[in-house]
């Protein structure tokens, strides 16, 4: 029986260019006023997605790019998130939430990355085997691939990985359900390799009343170098986004988070 299940697959660079150079944002209606924030959100996403470098969002040059975000879009489309549901009360079509998908010409995004002193991450995106230990009050467990208890966390992590065109897998419960009973780091690397993943991403999240959220720590070994990073006082969706963004930053050659 395999130890892992694949949650999101990332094809080779040449096969994923169309997907890689696109981004999606949630907007209200299809009016131009609400479209502009969506364009800004999508531009930020696609720059990080293509480069793997989360630090780009803090570059001062972004202040100039974001007001012109719409000018970089090759095409865009909408999907009504309430499709099939009738308009209710005084709601109009301008009130309904839509997925705004923006598609970009690769050369345009590559040019913007060059202006930001960055470049596309053209290597195959490594598959990460996620060993995630969770502790909240007296409850402690390792997230597994088949336990219904962990479905929300698995789905959230897969969504975070998808945003960076990456792959995540989770261990089977038989590989250790309790957080304290899992294998050591060497065993984790071997298990990840046997499952077809490239490397383990080791994480711990602990609920903190003092921080009003989760405290998450992440560890990744890449080419013999150890990398660790943390975040405090967040929900688990953000904790997992921090995990994947940090891994992408390391693996794309853009330093430690």
C-alpha positions in Angstrom: 0.0 0.0 0.0 1.5 3.4 -0.9 2.4 5.7 1.9 1.2 8.8 0.1 -1.5 10.2 -2.1 -0.9 12.8 -4.8 -3.0 16.0 -4.1 -1.9 18.2 -7.0 0.3 17.4 -10.0 2.6 20.0 -11.7 3.5 19.1 -15.3 6.8 20.0 -16.9 7.5 23.6 -17.7 6.8 23.4 -21.4 3.4 21.8 -20.7 2.3 24.1 -17.9 3.2 27.5 -19.4 -0.5 28.4 -20.0 -1.4 27.5 -16.5 1.7 29.0 -14.9 1.1 32.4 -16.6 -2.4 32.8 -15.2 -3.9 33.8 -11.9 -7.4 33.9 -10.3 -9.0 36.4 -7.9 -12.4 36.7 -6.4 -14.2 39.9 -7.3 -17.7 41.2 -6.8 -19.6 41.5 -10.1 -18.0 42.2 -13.5 -17.8 46.0 -13.3 -14.6 47.9 -14.1 -14.4 49.3 -10.6 -14.2 45.9 -9.0 -12.1 44.5 -11.8 -9.1 46.7 -11.1 -8.4 45.2 -7.6 -8.7 41.8 -9.2 -6.1 42.8 -11.8 -3.7 43.9 -9.1 -4.2 40.7 -7.1 -3.7 38.6 -10.1 -0.5 40.4 -11.2 1.0 39.9 -7.7 0.1 36.2 -7.8 1.5 35.5 -11.2 4.8 37.2 -10.5 5.3 35.1 -7.4 4.0 32.0 -9.1 6.3 32.2 -12.1 9.4 33.2 -10.1 8.8 31.4 -6.8 10.0 34.5 -5.0 7.5 35.8 -2.4 9.8 38.8 -1.7 8.8 40.5 -4.9 5.6 41.7 -3.4 7.6 44.0 -1.1 9.7 45.5 -3.8 9.3 49.3 -4.1 8.8 48.9 -7.9 5.5 47.2 -7.2 4.0 50.5 -6.3 4.4 51.6 -9.9 3.3 48.3 -11.5 0.1 47.7 -9.5 -1.8 50.8 -10.7 -1.1 49.6 -14.3 -1.9 45.9 -13.6 -4.7 45.7 -16.1 -2.4 46.8 -19.0 -0.3 43.6 -18.5 -3.3 41.2 -18.9 -3.5 39.4 -22.2 -7.1 38.2 -21.6 -9.5 37.7 -18.8 -12.7 35.8 -18.1 -15.3 35.5 -15.3 -17.1 32.6 -13.6 -20.1 33.3 -11.5 -19.4 31.6 -8.1 -23.2 31.4 -7.6 -24.0 30.1 -11.0 -27.3 28.3 -11.0 -28.6 30.1 -7.9 -31.2 32.8 -8.4 -30.6 36.4 -7.5 -32.2 37.1 -4.1 -33.6 40.1 -2.4 -32.2 43.3 -3.8 -29.1 41.6 -5.1 -28.1 42.4 -8.7 -25.5 40.8 -10.9 -23.0 43.4 -9.8 -23.3 42.0 -6.2 -22.5 38.4 -7.1 -19.0 37.0 -6.4 -17.1 36.0 -9.5 -13.8 34.2 -10.2 -11.7 36.6 -12.3 -9.1 34.6 -14.3 -6.3 36.6 -15.9 -4.0 35.2 -18.5 -0.6 36.7 -19.4 1.8 36.5 -22.3 4.9 34.8 -20.9 7.3 37.3 -22.4 5.4 40.2 -20.7 5.7 38.6 -17.2 9.3 37.5 -17.8 10.1 41.1 -18.7 8.5 42.4 -15.6 10.5 39.9 -13.5 13.7 41.2 -15.2 12.7 44.7 -14.2 12.3 43.4 -10.7 15.8 41.8 -10.8 14.2 38.4 -10.8 13.6 35.6 -13.4 11.3 32.7 -14.1 11.7 29.5 -12.1 12.0 27.1 -15.0 13.1 24.0 -13.1 10.5 21.2 -12.5 8.6 22.1 -9.3 9.7 19.5 -6.7 7.0 17.3 -5.0 6.9 17.8 -1.3 6.0 15.1 1.2 4.4 17.0 4.1 4.9 15.6 7.6 2.7 17.9 9.6 2.3 17.5 13.4 -0.6 19.3 14.9 -1.1 20.2 18.6 -4.1 21.9 20.1 -4.5 21.8 23.9 -4.4 18.1 24.7 -4.9 16.8 21.2 -1.8 15.9 19.1 -1.7 14.1 15.8 0.1 13.9 12.5 -2.0 14.8 9.4 -2.6 11.7 7.3 -3.8 11.1 3.8 -6.9 9.1 4.8 -8.2 10.4 8.1 -11.5 12.4 7.6 -10.4 14.5 10.6 -7.6 16.0 8.4 -9.6 16.7 5.2 -9.8 20.5 5.7 -6.0 20.7 6.3 -5.2 18.5 3.4 -7.4 20.5 1.1 -6.0 23.8 2.3 -2.4 22.7 1.9 -3.2 21.4 -1.7 -4.7 24.8 -2.5 -1.7 26.6 -1.2 0.6 24.4 -3.3 -1.5 24.8 -6.4 -1.0 28.6 -6.2 2.7 28.0 -6.7 2.2 25.2 -9.3 3.6 22.7 -6.8 2.8 19.2 -5.5 2.1 18.0 -2.0 1.6 14.5 -0.6 0.7 13.3 2.9 1.7 10.1 4.9 -0.6 7.3 5.6 -1.9 7.0 9.2 0.1 3.7 9.5 3.2 5.8 9.2 2.5 7.3 12.6 -0.8 9.0 13.7 0.6 10.5 16.8 2.8 13.5 16.4 5.5 12.0 18.6 5.6 8.6 16.9 6.8 9.5 13.4 10.1 8.5 11.9 13.2 10.7 12.1 14.4 13.1 9.4 16.5 10.5 7.6 13.5 8.1 7.6 11.3 10.9 6.3 13.6 11.6 3.4 13.6 7.9 2.5 9.8 7.7 2.8 9.4 10.7 0.6 11.6 9.3 -2.1 9.9 5.9 -2.0 6.6 7.6 -2.5 7.8 9.5 -5.6 8.2 12.8 -3.8 11.4 14.7 -4.0 11.9 15.8 -0.4 10.1 16.1 2.9 8.7 19.3 4.3 8.5 19.0 8.0 6.0 21.1 9.9 4.6 21.7 13.4 1.6 23.8 14.2 0.6 24.6 17.7 -2.5 26.5 18.8 -1.7 29.5 20.9 -4.3 31.4 22.9 -1.8 34.1 23.5 -1.2 34.6 19.8 -4.9 34.2 18.9 -4.0 31.6 16.3 -1.6 28.9 15.2 2.2 29.1 15.6 3.7 27.2 12.7 7.3 26.2 12.1 8.7 24.6 8.9 11.9 22.8 8.0 13.3 21.9 4.6 16.6 20.4 3.7 17.8 21.3 0.2 21.2 20.3 -1.3 22.4 19.6 2.3 21.4 23.0 3.5 19.0 23.3 6.4 16.2 26.0 6.2 13.7 26.8 8.9 11.0 29.5 9.1 8.1 30.3 11.4 4.9 32.3 11.5 2.7 33.2 14.5 -0.9 34.0 15.2 -2.5 32.9 11.9 -5.2 30.5 10.7 -4.0 27.3 9.2 -4.8 28.4 5.7 -2.2 31.2 6.1 0.2 28.8 7.9 0.2 26.5 4.9 0.6 29.4 2.4 3.6 30.5 4.4 5.0 26.9 4.2 4.6 26.6 0.4 5.8 30.1 -0.3 8.9 29.5 1.9 9.6 26.2 0.2 9.2 27.8 -3.3 11.6 30.7 -2.3 14.2 28.2 -1.3 13.9 25.8 -4.1 13.8 28.5 -6.8 17.1 29.7 -5.6 15.8 32.9 -4.0 17.2 32.4 -0.5 15.7 31.6 2.9 12.3 32.9 3.9 
